[in-house]
Amino acid sequence: MSSDHEQAILAAHVPGLDGMCVGCRASWSRLTPYPCWQVEWVTSRQARAITTRFLGGGA
């Protein structure tokens, strides 16, 4: 998965005025509290990549 795809997920899945995820509502008509599982997945993936680079284990 590319960084561009991760950025697209973060751009689409933002909190609405009601606290629900705008991306989930638009894509799947689901009322999902923000942060939804897509945002949690992307942020954990980014955190792992940053940690790996910091510890010198990644390219």
N, C-alpha and C positions, 0 to 999 in steps of 0.2 A: 504494500500500500504506500502510495507516495505522499509526500508532505502536502502536495496540492490537493489531494483528496481529503486529507485531514482538515485542511483549512476550509474546504468547501463544507464539510460537516459542521465545523464550528461556526461558519457564517450562516448556515441555514437553521441550526438548532440554537436559537436564542430565547431568552425568557420573554414571555408576553406580559402585558400589563396585569393579567390575572395570575401570574406565577406559573403558567403552563408553558410547555415547550412549543414554540411557533412552528418549528420544522416538523414535529410529530403530528401536529394538528393538520398542517397543510399536506403532508405526504400520505398519512394513513388515517386521518380523521380520528386520531386518538387524543384524549385528554391526559397528557403525561406531565407530571410535575417536572419543573426544571431544577437541576440538570437531569436530563434523560439518560438512558443507558448509552446512547451514541456519544454524547459529550463526555461521560465518564470514561468510556473506552478510549476516546482520542486523547484525553488529558493524561490517562495512565500510560498510554503508549508513548506520548511525548516525554513524560517524566522518566520512563525507563530508558529512553534514548539519551536524554540529558545525563542521567546517572552513569550510563555506560561510557559516554564520552568523557565525563569528568574523571572516572576511575581508570581511563586509558584502555578500555577493552573494546572500543569500537573504532571504525574507520572514519 
